[in-house]
Amino acid sequence: MSRKAVVTGGFSYIGGAIAAELAARGWDVSTLTNRKPPPGSMIASSPLTFDRDALVSALTGADLFVNTFWIRFPFGGQTFDTAVARSALLAEAAKAAGVGRFVHLSVSNPDRGLNLGYYAGKHRVEETLRASGLSCAIVRPTLVVGSNDVLTNNIAWFLRNFPVFPMPRGGRCRLQPVTLADTARIAADAAARSEDETVDAAGPDTVTFREYVELLASLCGVRRWMPGVPNWASLLGIKLVEPFLDDVTLTREELLGLEQELLISHAPPLGKESALGWLEKNGADLGKRYINDLDRHFRSERTQPVTV
Ligand SMILES: NC(=O)c1ccc[n+]([C@@H]2O[C@H](COP(=O)([O-])OP(=O)(O)OC[C@H]3O[C@@H](n4cnc5c(N)ncnc54)[C@H](OP(=O)(O)O)[C@@H]3O)[C@@H](O)[C@H]2O)c1
């Protein structure tokens, strides 16, 4: 009999890739999500609600729970504090339901970014999980590159549509992207083990942000002026465009995380595939369409309104 796995966000970005990887390894996968299934999806889904009894019932009988739930930025009454509380509730429900293994998607270097709400919240959730008594693997991705990614796609959209790309702090900060496929493999490998562990999901290449953006510009077939500017000027440029996009494209915290080089790993990389190579092979259509994150997470693309 196949083992049962429940994954949050099975129709979303990283959750979708992990669900597919687990299914390919023989797991019987279902998902908790508030997103409509994509055409042809074979994965059973039920709504992700933050009601303890509903969660315990959804997780009862699962051998594995993979949690990808998080918010990129506070919005609509949701804050990093509510995301921490909801993550703790997911862990508590998994424990009460007797789930055998909990794989949690965190972020690289949460303990080095305690001045930033996103990273401090991730750090608090990690501490909660370590104290939970669950058999737990914490997977910490850097920047995940793959199909349907938002951040890299929207950088490419800006490159396609504007003659200038103000480069925060000259683009000197480094990042170590990992492919979506490697991230899913690293999470599925962690699911198969039983010891408590914390692993980074980072790829083999480290590049500066300028090198990364220049690669994207070349994939888009554009040459852009990329003057080095202070963070505030880069953010101001984006904030002037955001009202027309009706979205939150980039946050101050994300820029600070880049500046603090939180998107690099300090361990030997578990990612095998070059994210830059993946982009060179698959990135020609990047940025042809802007992906609106508010629509994805708070508005039209949801089957249920998000409530706090
Ligand atoms: N993408 C990256 O480069 C990256 C890098 C480092 C760490 N991570 C971490 O990896 C995990 C997965 O990331 P991802 O890029 O796959 O994120 P995602 O596509 O935004 O989905 C993450 C999950 O959170 C849920 N979610 C997001 N915003 C929500 C909201 N406002 N209200 C209710 N549910 C919400 C999604 O629900 P639905 O299924 O209903 O959409 C989904 O289950 C997150 O913990 C993220 O912090 C991502």
The ligand as a MOL file (V3000), in Angstrom:
LIG
                    3D

  0  0  0     0  0            999 V3000
M  V30 BEGIN CTAB
M  V30 COUNTS 48 52 0 0 0
M  V30 BEGIN ATOM
M  V30 1 N 9.9390 30.8720 -4.0290 0
M  V30 2 C 11.1540 31.0180 -3.5130 0
M  V30 3 O 12.1180 31.4110 -4.2050 0
M  V30 4 C 11.3820 30.7050 -2.0580 0
M  V30 5 C 12.6620 30.9270 -1.5230 0
M  V30 6 C 12.8790 30.6250 -0.1830 0
M  V30 7 C 11.8790 30.1110 0.6000 0
M  V30 8 N 10.6530 29.9140 0.0530 0 CHG=1
M  V30 9 C 9.6050 29.3590 0.9280 0
M  V30 10 O 9.0750 28.1870 0.3380 0
M  V30 11 C 7.6920 28.0590 0.6530 0
M  V30 12 C 6.8840 27.9350 -0.6140 0
M  V30 13 O 7.1240 29.0590 -1.4270 0
M  V30 14 P 6.3580 29.3010 -2.7990 0
M  V30 15 O 7.1970 30.2510 -3.5710 0
M  V30 16 O 5.9340 28.0180 -3.3890 0 CHG=-1
M  V30 17 O 5.1060 30.1000 -2.2590 0
M  V30 18 P 3.6240 30.2100 -2.7820 0
M  V30 19 O 3.4900 29.8110 -4.1990 0
M  V30 20 O 3.3260 31.6010 -2.4360 0
M  V30 21 O 2.7960 29.1970 -1.8650 0
M  V30 22 C 3.0820 28.8970 -0.5540 0
M  V30 23 C 1.9240 28.3360 0.1890 0
M  V30 24 O 1.4240 29.3590 1.0510 0
M  V30 25 C 0.0430 29.5800 0.7680 0
M  V30 26 N -0.1890 31.0340 0.8100 0
M  V30 27 C 0.5840 32.0060 0.2930 0
M  V30 28 N 0.0620 33.2130 0.5610 0
M  V30 29 C -1.0790 32.9740 1.2510 0
M  V30 30 C -2.0770 33.7980 1.8100 0
M  V30 31 N -1.9960 35.1050 1.7080 0
M  V30 32 N -3.1030 33.2340 2.4650 0
M  V30 33 C -3.1940 31.9050 2.5660 0
M  V30 34 N -2.2780 31.0410 2.0480 0
M  V30 35 C -1.2450 31.5800 1.4110 0
M  V30 36 C -0.2120 29.0300 -0.5950 0
M  V30 37 O -1.5670 28.6780 -0.6520 0
M  V30 38 P -2.3410 28.2420 -1.9930 0
M  V30 39 O -1.9910 26.8330 -2.2730 0
M  V30 40 O -3.7690 28.3760 -1.6240 0
M  V30 41 O -1.8980 29.1910 -3.0550 0
M  V30 42 C 0.7290 27.8520 -0.6080 0
M  V30 43 O 0.1750 26.7910 0.1220 0
M  V30 44 C 7.3270 29.2920 1.4790 0
M  V30 45 O 7.4040 28.9510 2.8270 0
M  V30 46 C 8.4120 30.2830 1.1260 0
M  V30 47 O 8.6400 31.1930 2.1810 0
M  V30 48 C 10.3680 30.2210 -1.2420 0
M  V30 END ATOM
M  V30 BEGIN BOND
M  V30 1 1 1 2
M  V30 2 2 2 3
M  V30 3 1 2 4
M  V30 4 1 4 5
M  V30 5 2 4 48
M  V30 6 2 5 6
M  V30 7 1 6 7
M  V30 8 2 7 8
M  V30 9 1 8 9
M  V30 10 1 8 48
M  V30 11 1 9 10
M  V30 12 1 9 46
M  V30 13 1 10 11
M  V30 14 1 11 12
M  V30 15 1 11 44
M  V30 16 1 12 13
M  V30 17 1 13 14
M  V30 18 2 14 15
M  V30 19 1 14 16
M  V30 20 1 14 17
M  V30 21 1 17 18
M  V30 22 2 18 19
M  V30 23 1 18 20
M  V30 24 1 18 21
M  V30 25 1 21 22
M  V30 26 1 22 23
M  V30 27 1 23 24
M  V30 28 1 23 42
M  V30 29 1 24 25
M  V30 30 1 25 26
M  V30 31 1 25 36
M  V30 32 1 26 27
M  V30 33 1 26 35
M  V30 34 2 27 28
M  V30 35 1 28 29
M  V30 36 1 29 30
M  V30 37 2 29 35
M  V30 38 1 30 31
M  V30 39 2 30 32
M  V30 40 1 32 33
M  V30 41 2 33 34
M  V30 42 1 34 35
M  V30 43 1 36 37
M  V30 44 1 36 42
M  V30 45 1 37 38
M  V30 46 2 38 39
M  V30 47 1 38 40
M  V30 48 1 38 41
M  V30 49 1 42 43
M  V30 50 1 44 45
M  V30 51 1 44 46
M  V30 52 1 46 47
M  V30 END BOND
M  V30 END CTAB
M  END
